[in-house]
Amino acid sequence: MATEDQEWLESDGLGGFASGTALGIRTRRYHALLLTAATPPTGRMVLVNGVEAWVEMNGQPAALSTARYEPGVLYPDGATRITSFSTTPWPTWTSELPGGVIVEHAVVVRHGQPTVALSWRLVAGGGGNPVALRVRPLVSGRDYHALHRENGAFRFDPDREGTSLVWRPYDGVPAVHVLTNGRYEHAPEWYRNFRYEAEYARGLDGTEDLASPGVFHFDLSAGAAELVLATAAADLAPFAIDANAGEYAEEVRDRERSRRAAFPSRLHRAADAYLVSRGEGCTIVAGYPWFTDWGRDTFIALRGLCLAGDRIDDARRILLEWSGTISEGMLPNRFPDHGDAPEFNAVDASLWFVVAVHDLLDAAARGGLSLTAGDRARLDAAVDAILAGYATGTRFGIRLDADGLLAAGQPGVQLTWMDAKVGDWVVTPRVGKPVEVQALWLNAVWLASRRHPRWLDVFERGRQSFVTRFWNETTGALNDVVDVNHEPGTFDASCRPNQIFALGGLPLALLEGAPARRALDAIEQRLWTPIGLRSLAPGEPGYAGHYGGDVLARDGAYHQGTVWPWLLTAFVESWLRVRDGQPGARDEARQRFLVPLLRHLDEAGLDHVSEIADGDAPHRPNGCPFQAWSVGEALRLVKLVGRV
């Protein structure tokens, strides 16, 4: 049964997308039919937010759509007529209207172009009588983070180019090109006070006015209604030559049907949404609807989306694209746009890059890809630059210490993946020597020692220091940070999931034997949930079991108990490793850990895995409903334990 909590996503491979809910009710400012990336994958703008659609039979209207208006009124009642919804091969709704009339509506985005094809088809009913369809587009032309208000500057009048239409709502906003087999009636109206419930749940404004230039008229009894919307960077030739809208829309569907059928699973198909163009290269969108491409997320997600997902050449292209952005040993946490200063505020992004390069080279060695000597040299040089920069010392106090471990951090800066900050408040500062940063650092120098033996001494010193300094006999687990705030001998023993990367999830595990089993048991008992690991154990100071409310409340809970699905695969790797080939362990892991995660594919972002979930049961999904590293790690988990 379709619900308002279920969301669908259609990505165009450029950073733009269409999205909405299974009931067709827009609940976010990001829900739209034509949302384009003007400077792929950034510069996103909402052009066409949605449509109002209804059928007329014997002079009687019956709605196919529903919207929420202030103060929470649902109107009209089209959502009540939906009898089925599916995302395969693209979002498709079936609605049953009075008199036994059944209408199917579909939305498909063409990959590689900012183009969306909308169709409505009469499946049954009508009895030979005319079944008229009316469709009103709802247009804005705004930044995708913003909201639109009624104003006198909006241009309702379209330019007519042959039989197609072009709306140019504002100066500096991409034009909307329309190809249709319907008849257009110009009837400008403002639709006021749409209410986006998910925005209010996030403590944000969520009321918007949208402009509707006119109405498209169709006769469904004579054939399917087609409405194709496109903007700059699309192939607009069919619009310019007055192509047959039905034939062009069918071409888009045929192309997408064939392309999507080639993916071996729904997770593989979901992974495709995050791989997008940037310049002449390729990158990874961290999550939809509000993230673009970020360093840390890219290198973590790449291991699953590209390597476990059998897209090894995409991994090569992405790593080469990022390899040229190193500064003082650091990769930017936010990919630089033209004219923008990159943000170098992640201690771990560069180290995840080193791990991703290793995984790529390992896949290439197994025959998955033939790397050129030039590619290999660029990747090796990037890794060497990272290690040299970290060993010498770089921004924010990141430096190799005498014990072989990596110190990092200064007041007011969030450097690890637990990076929530509100104003000057860093919620989870972790200044000193965070446990997962040491696991990443020691993996990086261990891998580098294969080419440069000088790193072997650093590795040996660091590994010995790690075992003696991080193990906490009292808790039976690893400390989260040692040398807190750079004060020697201090430690933070909070039960957090970061220690999992010393047990699994990286090329080399740092903890072995009974201590590894004890630490894993503590993680499973206190942090594991069916959708991922909590970021802080219940009962610890500051634990927050629910993620919600305004920015302060949400960011205060973000890494203080909130569940993160991307951590699950490292946990399962560790769980299997400490069982060391125990008969039936892989089958048990598949049933205990993979099956519950796969159920989530039908709960929030359909076919995808959410960014986060509540720490308290029932672990309600939250944050981005479509998250790259969550999907990537789910693919790695499938490869680890086998398909269900």
N, C-alpha and C positions, 0 to 999 in steps of 0.2 A: 504494500500500500504506500503510495507516494505521500511524503510528509514535507512540511515546510523546513525541517531541519536538514533534509537531504539536499545537497547542492551538486550541480553538474558543471563541468568545465570543458570548453573547446579552445585549445591553444592554436595560434596561427604559426608558431615556430619563429616568430620575430619579437616576441615579448607581449604582443597584443593577445586578446582572448575575448570569448563570450562566456558568460556564466549566469547562473540563476538558481532557483530552487525547483525541486521536483513538482511543486504545486504551481509554479509559474509566478509566485508572489515575490516581488523583489524585497529583500530584507536588508541588503547592504547597498551602500553608495557605489560599490564596485560591480553590482549586477548590471549587465548590459548585453546588448546584442552585437554592437560594433564598438569595440574598445581597441584603439590602435596605438602602437608604439611609434611615435613620430621619428625618434632616433633610436632604432632597435638596439637593445631591448628596453630602452628607457624613453622618456618623453611621452608617457602614456596619456591618452585623452579619451574620454567617453564622448562618443558622437551620437549613437542611437541607443537609448536606454532600454527601450522595450516597445511593445505594441499593445494597443487595445484591439481586440478581435471579437467579432460576433457574427452569427449567422441569422439571416432573415428568411422565414418560410411563411408564405401566406400572410405577409405583412407583420408577422410576429417575430421580435428579436429574441435570440438566445445567446448568452455570452459564452465565449471560449476562454476569456482571460479574467484575472482578478488582481486588484491592487489594494494595498492598505493605505488609507488616508487618515490624517489626524482627526480625532484623537485615538485612532486604532480601529477605524471602521473598514471592513472588507467589502469591496464593491468593484464590479458586479459579482455574480456568483459562478463564474466559469470554472473555478477550482473545484466546485462540488460536482461537476460533470465529468471530471477525469476518472476514467476506469482503469487505465494502465499507464505506466511510464517506464521507459528503458533508456539506458545510455549506450546500448549496443545496436548498430555501430556508431550511432550518435543520438543525442537527446530526441526522443520521440514520445509524444503524448497521444493517447486515444481518448476521445470524449464522446459520451452518449447524450444526445439532445432529445427534446420532445419529438414524438412521432417515430421513434426508432432510428433517427438519423445519427450516424456514427462518422465522426471526422477525425482524421489523423493529421497531426501537426509535427513537423520535424525541423530541427536547426542543425546545420552542419557548417563548420568553418574550414576553408580551404587552407591546407598547410603550405607555408611559404608565401602567403599573400593575405593582406587584410581584407578578406572577403567572406561574407556569411550568406548562405542560401537558406531562405525560409520557405517552407511549402505547407500547403493545406490540401488534403485529399479527401474526397467523399468516399467512405468505405462502404456504407450501406444506407438505405432509406431514401426518402425523397419521393418515391412512387412516381417518378417521371416528371414531377413538378420542379420548377426552378428552386435551387438552393443557393441563395445569395450569400456571399462572404464579404464583410466589411473589415478593413484593417486600417487602423490609425497609428502611424509611427510616432513615438515620443522621443524628441530630440533635445540635446543640450549643447554639447561642444565645450567641455570643461576639462580641467585637470582631473585625473581619476581619483585623487584624494579630496577634491573639493565637492561642493554642492552648488546647485544651480537655482537661481531665483528669477522670478518674472521681471522682465526689463524691457525697455523700449528699443534696445539696440539689436535684438534678435531679428534676423532676416528670414521671414516666412516664405517669401516668393522663391520658387525654384527657377533655375535656368533650364530651359528645354534644349536638349541636344539630341535632335532627331526624336525618337520615341522614348528616350531615357530622360531622367531628371537629375539635376545636380543641386543639392542644397549647400549653400555657403553661409553657415549661421553667423559667424563672426570673422572679422579680419584676423589673420594669423592662425586660424583653426582649419585643419584639413577638411576638404569638401567631402560630402557624402554623395556618392554616385548610386543611382537606383536603376536597375533593369527589372522589368516586370511584364507579365502578360495580362495585367489588370488595367483598369481605367482609373486615372487619377482625377479626383475632384478637389480643387483648392478650397479649403475651409479652415482657415487658421483659428486655433484655440489655444489658450493656456490651460493646462491641467495642474491644479495647485494642491500643495500640501500632501504630497506623497510622504508616507511615514516608513522609514527603514528601521525595523525593530532591532536588528542586530547592532546597529550603530548606537542606539540608546542603551543597549545592554553593555556596550563598551564604554559608557560614560561620555559619548560624543553626541553632537547634533546629528539629527537624522531626518530632517524635513527638507523636501525639495519640490520645486516647480519645474515642469517640463513643457516644452513647446510642441504642439502638434500642427504641422503645416496643412494637412489635409487628409483625405480618405481614399484608399484604394478599393475599387469595386471589382469583385470576381463573381463568376457563375460556376459554382462547384459542380453542378450537374453537367456542365460542358467539359470538365477536365480539371486537373489540379491547378491550384493557384500558386504562382511563383513570385517571390520577391527577393531579389539579390541586392545586397548592400555592399559597397566597397569604397575604399578611399585610396589616397596616394600610396604608391609602391605596389598597388595591385596591377594586374594586367587589365587595363581599362579598354582595350581594343574592342571587346564585344559590346561594350556600352556605346562606344563611338560609332560603330557600324550598324547599330540597331539590330544586334543579334537576337535570335529567338530566345526569349527568357527561359522557356521550358527546356530547350535543348542545352542551353548553357548551364542551367541548374543541374540537369541530369549529368552533364559532363563533370561538374564539380563532385556530385555524389558518386559517380562511377570511379573517379580518381581516388576519392577518399575511401570508398569501400574496398578497393583493391589494396591500397596502402595499409589500411588498418588490419585487413585480414592476414597480412604477413607477420603480425606480432604473435608470438607463441602463447601469450597469456594476457589477462587484463592488466597485470602489473607491468608487463613490458609495454603495453599500450599506454598506460599511465605515465611511465617513465619518459616517453617521447615528448610529453607536454613541456618538460623542463629544459630540454636541449634546444637552444635558440641561437640565432645569428647575432654576432657582434662584429661590425665591420666586415672584414674578409674572413673572420674566424668564427669560433663557436664558443659559447659559454653556457652556464647553467643558471636558470632562474631559481632562487632559493625557495620561493613559495608563491602561491596565488591565494588571494588577489593582490596583496600589497607589497611583496618583496620584489626586488630586482636581483641582480647577480652579486653575490658576496663571496669573499675569498674563502673563509673557513667553510661555509656551507658547500661551496663548489667542490672542494677537494674531498670532503667527506662523502658528499652525494655521488661524486664521480665513480667511486669504487663500486657502487651498486648499480647506478643508472647505466653506466657505460661498460664497466668490466664484467660484473655479474650479468648485466643485461646484454652482453655480446655485441657491444658497439665500441669496439676497441679503437677504431680509427677516430671516432669522436673524442675519446679520451686523449688520444695523441694531440689532436687539434686544440683541445681546451688547454692542456698543459703547456703546449708551445705558445699559445696566445698569452697565457699568464706569465710565462717564464721571462718575458721582457719587461716586467713591471717591478722587479726587485730593487729596493732601495735600502742600503745599509743592512742588508741581510733580511729585510722584511718584505713580505708581499702585502699589498693593500687589502684591508678587510672589505673595503668597498671599491669595486672596479672603477678606475677613473673615467669620467666622461670628459669630452672636450671642454676645456675651460674650467674644469673643476679640479681642485686639489684632492688627490687621493687620501683616504683615511688609513693611516698605518697604526691601528690601535688593537692588534690581535697578536698575542705572543705565540699562539698555536697554529695560526693559518699557514705560516711558512713550513712548519713541521709536518702538518697534514699534507702539504704539497710534496714533501720528500717521500712520505709513505705512499702517496698516490703514484709518484714516479716509479717507485720500486714495484708497485703492483702492475703498472703498465709494462715495465721491462720484463717482469715475470711472465705476464700474459704473452708478450711478444716472443719470448724464448720458447714458449710452448707451442709456437706456430700460429698464434692468433693474428700476428701482424709483422710485417717486415719494416723495421725502422731503418731510415737512411743514416749514414754516418753523421750527416749534418744535424739531424734531429737528435741523435744520441748525444752529440757534443753539446748542443744547446741545453738539453735537460741536465747533463752532468755539470755543466758550468753553473746553471741555476742552483743546483743542490750545493755545490761548493761555495757559492756566494752566500747562501743562507747560513751554512755552518760557520764560515769564516766571520760573518757579521755577528752572529750570536756569540761566538767564542771571544771575539774582540770586545764586544759590548756595543749595544745599539740603543734605540729610543726606550724611554720609560724604564730604565734600570735593568733591561734585559742583558744578562751577562753570564758567562761561565764562571762558576765559583770554584774555589780550591778543592772542594769535595767531589768535583766532577758533575755536580748537578747544576741546573739552570735557575738562577734567581731572576725574578721579574716583578715589576709593579712599582707604582708610586701612588700616593694619596690622590683620590679624585678621578682615577682612570680605571676603567674596566678592561682587562686584557684577555681574560679567559672566555670560554663559550658561555659562562654564567655572567652575562654582560649587561644585565638590567641596570639602568640608571635613570633617576628622576631628578631633574635639576642638578644639584651638586651631590645628591645622595647616591652612592654606589651601593646597591642592595647587597651584593655578594662580592666584596672587594678581592679577597683571596690573594693579597700581596705577600710575596715571599717565594716559596717553592711549592706550587700546586702539584698534586700527585699525578694527574694525567699529563701535565706539561713535562714532568720528568720521564714518564713512560714514552712520550713522543720524542723527547730529546735523546734519550738513550737508544731508542730504536733508530733514530736518524744517524747518530754517530756510529752505531753498530753496522748499519748498512754502508755508511761511508768508509768504514775501516776495510771493507773488501777491496776498495780501489786505492785507499790511502792508509797504510798501516799506522800512520801517526795518530789516528783517531782511536786506536785500540786501547791506548793507555787511559784516555779520557773515559772510554766506555767502562773499562774495568774498575776504575776509581768510582765512577758514578754508580755502577750497579751495586758495588759493595756498600756505598753510602746509602743508596736507596733502601736496601733490605734492612740495614741496621737502624736507619733514621725514621722510616715510615711505618714499620711494623709496630703495632700497638697490642701488646699482650693482654691488656685489660679488656679492650673491646673485641679482641680476636679479629681485627680487620686493619686496614691501612689508614693512617691519618690522612686528612684531606689536604692540609698544608703544613709544612714545617718551616722553621725560621719565619714565623708570622711577622709581617711588617719589617722583615729583614733583621729581626732580633734573634740571634743564634740560640738554639736550644729550645725555642718555643714551638708549640704545635697546636693545630686545630683538629680535634678528634671527631668532629661532626660526621655522622653517618651519611655520606653522600655517594652517588654512583660513580664519581670520577675515578675511583680506584679500580673500576672494572677494566680499564685499559692497561693495567699492570698484570692482569690475569688473562686477557684475551682481546681480540679485536684488532691487534697490531701484529706485524710479522714476528716479533719476539716477545714472549711473556717473561716478566721479571720476577714473578713469585712462583715458587714451585712447592710440591709436596703438601704436607699437612697444613701449613699456613695458608696456602692458596685455597684449600678446601674450606677452612674455617672462614676466611674472608668471603668466599662465595656464598656459604651458608648464611652469613649475616646479611649479605646483599639480598639474597632470595627471601629471607624472612622479613626484612624490614622495608625493602625498596621495590621488590618486584610486584607488578600488577599485570593483568592479562594484556594490557596495551603498551607496556613499556616500564621503565624504571622511574620511581619518584626521584626528584632532585634533592630531597631531604627527607629523612625518616620521620614518621609520626612520633611525637614525644620529644623531639629535639627543639631547643629554643628557636622560635621564629617560624616553626612549621605552619604552613598554610595549606589546608586541604581543598580549598575551592579557589579557582581562578575566575575572577569576574570583577565587575564594577568599573570605576573610573581608572584613568591612567595610573594614578598612585597605587590603587589597590591591586590592579593587574600586575604592574611591574614589581610590586612588593611580594607577589606570590609566584612570579615567573620561574624562579629557581629556588624556591623555598618550600618545595613539596610537590609542585606541579609535575605531572608525569610526562616523560619524553620518549616517544616510540623509537627514535633513532638509536637509543642506547641498547635496545633489546638484543640485537644481533651479537654485539660484543659479549653480552651476558651469556647467551646460548653457546657461543664459542667456548667461553670459560667453563660453562657447565659440562660440556662434552669433554673438554680437555682434562678436567680433574677426574673424570670417570675412565679416561684412558682406554677406550675401546671396549668398555663394558657392554656385553651383549644386550641388544634391545635399547641402548641409550638413545640412538638416533631416532628410532621410532617413537620413544617416549617424548623426546624433545619436540618432534613434529606435532604430536597431539597436544602436549601441554603448552607449547609456546607459539607455534605457528598457526594452528587452527583458530585460536581466539583472535589473533591479529587479523587473519583473513576475514573473519566475520565483520570486522570494523570497516571493510571495503564497502559495505552496504549501509553504513550508519550516518556519515557526515558528508565529506567530499567523496562522492560516489566513485568507486574504482581506485581511490587514492587512500593515503594514510595521513591523518591530521598531524599538525605540528605538536600539539600538546593535549593533555587531558587532566581532569581534576585528580588530585592525589587521593581524595576520599572516594569510596565506592558511591555510585556505580561508575566512577571514572568517566564522567561526561566529556566527550571530545570538545576541544576549544582551539583558540588561536587560528592560524591559517588552516583551512580545511584541506588544502592541497600543498604538501610540503615535500621538497625534493629529497632531503636526506632521510626522511621517514620512508618514502617510497624506495629510495636506493637501498637502505638497509633491509627493508622487507625483501627485496630481490636477493640480497646477499643471504638472508636467512633461508629463503626457498632453496638457493643453491647449496647451502650448508646441510640442511636436513632432508631435502627432497620435497617434491610437490605432493600436495594432498590428493 
